[in-house]
Structure formats: structure tokens, C-alpha cells
């Protein structure tokens, strides 16, 4: 009898050990999640629209920062931080990179910062804000103090998010799927006079894909939903704080999946707008439209969860670098337009310096555009680009990287330096093609026509290096 009981005990232990092994095989990742409210405590100067002449006057929807820490258990890890803000300033990336390395041992390629590009969030760079005419003419000392205080708070909040996400890591399963949402439309409309205006252009290129990364824990329920879309967060105007459609989408998803954190990763939205927007629809407010677009995007995420998804397996590999983008310098005639009395002293000084440089024959220093690649085994390749890339970047990279792995392309990552036009868009001109970048306080001129080729070449270079 004792011998029989011993055999039974051995059988039970073997069976339970097998079940534990099966569970471990099903949950090969360790994932942590964190979230913080970023809504400023009081009125603050908002970013995104140059015609604002006063700070915010209320909160329509809270802003959040969120972090997702991924670990493959074999030395591969990545922390993705998503922010309901206009962009990620280079100074924020640099500070976070240095602090996260010292505190958590994170390497540059193990950190990805992305902003939703809401135009209803606070200014994130006091230095840049000081150069804007509207601010210089209308702001009070308290307005600058509020933005400076927010910048300090933001640095601390991002570091806290990273730390908490790393501390809360637990066994997880990763699955990837896609669906579609249709409210994004190209906004670069060719006119009869040969110009490009900012208006709905249904014949223009778009990318309606909604990529979704689902993270589930030991109970099989979603712990996090990372999703993306390529569309400006510009449904709203006005002076109330809001995450726009992306903020609504995250709120809807978290209500639908209690306990899960929804994180939005902005795509290549440089020339994409949500339509309808603003006061376009009689009887509907901009807030109504932002909520509707958010619901449409959240529904697309839910649909993606119902598709035939692919399970992502380790290893996790990432790489980070910069594409050096040359400028086409402004000529003397263009610079002379910035030497007239109506311009602010910083603009006059910058124009004078550029004219001196032009006379000497100097070339402007190139801009270092961040490029990051992340590979989830052989199942998913995530590409993250700096600036505001137009949709051509996503469409080209998806074509060139076509293969066994799905391809996800994000913009607005790791540095917010302005528009990143493609070869086509730079040749056409217009706002995204160069006009926005000829605001000489930010850039000495439009990017050279080979900007797109240099960015794409850097993506291929980083992927090749990872394979080696």
C-alpha cells in the first residue's frame, strides 16, 4: 500500500510539474504596466495652434502618461512610454535616457517615447514657447511659470512611469492583430492654382490600419492594449484640455476591459486629419466629434481582438540610431522677409545669422532624426520615427519590409522637431512639405529632397545590424 501511495504521489508531482511547464510556455514574456494622470492643476498655455492668445480655461478630458515594460526573459527588454501631449521634446528624451540608464540600467534602444500629438494639451517646451509671437504679446509671468513647472513635473512623471512598469512585471502572453478605422483623411488638397491647401482630400494617400498588441496575464484577461492609428489629434480647437479622439479611445477601452490599461501609439500622421472636425457638422460640438472618433477607434481595437491574431514569441531585439537630414538653405530673398519690423527680436536675430552664413557659403548643420526598430521574434517589426512623418513613410516601409513579420510604423517618437515630409511632399511644397519648417527659429529651411531615403536607409541599416 505504501508503495502504491508513493507511485501516486510521484504521478501527481509529475502531472503538476507538466502543467506548470505548459503555463510557463504559454506566458514567455514578463510585462509591467503603469499609468499617471498628466493633467496640469490649473490654467496653462496650450500647444498646437498658433492662434491661441490665452491659457486653458478648463478640462474636458484628463491627460495621461502610460508605460509598458516588456522583457523576453533572455536579456531583451523595452519600455514604451505613451504621452497625451503635443510631442516629445529632445530635451525630455535626453533627460529620460540619462536618468533611466542611471536608475534602471536601460540602454537607449530599450526606451521608446511616443506622444499622441493632441493639440489640446499643455506646452512642453518653455524655450520654444518663448519664441512664439502670441505668447510674447499676451502671456503673463505666471503663464511661463506654469509651463516651467509642468516641464519639471513631466520629467519626474516619465521616470516614475518607467520605474513602476519595471517593478510590476509579471508573466504574460503577447498577441498581435489589426483592424481598420476610417475617419482619417489626407489633408493636402491640390488646388487649381498649383498650391496645396489644408483641406479634406479623399483622393490622397492614407493608412487606415489599426495595429493592436494585446497583453494577457495568467488569468487570460487583458492587462494592456497597445494600439495605434495615423491621424492628427486635431478634432478639437478651443482652450480646454483634452486628449482628443485618442484620449476618448483609451477611456472607452479601459471601460470595456476593466483592469486593462489602454496605450495609444501615434502613427505617421503628419498629413492626416480627423474628419469631420471642429464645427463642420451643424448641431454637433467638436467634443461630440472627438468622442465619436474615439469610439470608432476603440471599436476597431475590439474588432482586432476578434481577428485571427498572431502570438508573439521571444526574442525581443531593438536598435536605436539617427538619420542625418540635410536642409535646403533659404536664399537671400526668403530670408529678407524675416528682417521686417513686424517680426520679434529672436526672428530678426536668427534671420541675420542665416544671411551671414549664406554669404560665407556655410551649409546648415544636419538634423539628427531618431529612428528606432523593435523586433518581436519573427512575428512583428515595430519602427518608430521622430518628428511628424507624413503617411508616405508608413506606406513605403510596409512595402519594403513585407515578409513573415507584420510591420507597425509609428511617428512622433523620441523627438518632436516638426514635419518630416517625404520626397513627394517636399517636391509638392505646402505646409508639410516645407512651409512649416521655414519658421526659421526651428529650422534653417526645408529638408533636402533625400530626407525620406535617408530615414528609410537608416531603418534598413538598424534591422540589418540586429540580424547580425
Helices and strands as residue ranges (DSSP letters): H 2-26, E 29-37, E 64-71, E 77-83, H 90-104, G 108-110, E 111-115, H 126-130, H 133-138, H 141-167, E 170-180, E 184-186, E 188-190, E 196-198, E 209-216, E 222-229, H 244-256, E 261-266, E 272-274, H 286-306, E 310-312, E 316-325, E 327-329, H 332-336, H 345-360, E 367-376, E 380-385, E 388-389, H 391-400, E 406-410, E 419-420, H 423-428, I 431-435, G 436-438, E 445-447, H 451-467
